[in-house]
Amino acid sequence: MLLYILLCLEVAARIALEVRERRLTQMRGGVFAVLRLIPLVNDIVPLPEYRNEVPESKFVKLHEEGHKALHHAVLRNLMKVAFWMVAVWFLAAMMVRWNASFIEAVLWLHMVAIPFRVLFHFYCWNQEYECDKYALEKTDKKVAKAAMRELAACEIPYTTFFALVYREHPTAMLRSQRLLQKVIK
């Protein structure tokens, strides 16, 4: 019974989040917005991040070089493997110890994974900030500011909370604030 109450609360919270996002950004949600409301489906629905392709610039190249130099791909994959191991353990514990059906165990895993997904996104955001800092150290503020301006022009402008729930990359506005201590215009 608790599981179904939590699932209903999740759907209600996601509806509230989608409505809030639509009001604040004045953008249409489309099919993906509806799919993000459905439990389990919302785990795999992609969130479009960019309107246009981000132009390749010196700052972007150095940012990507930062990911390699700081071994972010390895660290993210290790984090994902750790989460998968915990997920398998959780499913086994639910089915063996609490005699839950496979479907119930998967739904419980979905509910338990929500805060861990947000923590993972926060971890990814910190890696992005590190790479922005790495690129800034190799270039100058003028190049970084131009790159952030280009990114903001290409990016779909999500709110901070919405981006934290659904995206592995912080918004251009947040990156600019963190990197340059000011919002780009």
C-alpha positions, 0 to 999 in steps of 0.5 A: 500500500505504501508503494502505491501511495509513494508512486502517486506522490511521485506522479503528483510531484512530477506534475507540479515540477512540469507545471512550474517549469512551463510557467517559469520558462514559458515553453511547451512541454510536448510528448517528453513532458508527458512521458516524464510523469510516468514512473519507470518511463521517466527513468529513460526518457531523454531530456533535450538539452540544446536547441542548436548544436554547440559550436566547437570553440577553444574553450569547449575543446579545453573543457573536454580535455579537462574531462580526460585529464581529470579522468571523469569518464572513469569516475562516472562509470565507477559511480554507475557500477557502484549504483548498479551493484547496490540496485542488484543487491536491493532487488535481491533483498526485496525479493528474498527477504521481503518476498516482494514480486519482481514488479514490486521490487523494481517499483521500490528500486525506482522510488529509492533511486530518485534521491540517488539520481539527484546526487549523481547529477550533483556529482556530474555537475561538480565535474562539469564545474571542474572542467570549466575551471580547467578550461578557464585556467588554460584560456582567459575570461574573455574566451570563457565568457564568449563560450558561455554566451554561445552555450546559453544561446544554444541551450534550452533554458531550464530552471535550476531545480528542473535541471538538477532532477533531469540533467547531468549538465548544469545550465549555462547560467549556473556555469557562468555564475560559478565560473565567472561570478556573474550571470551572462547576458 
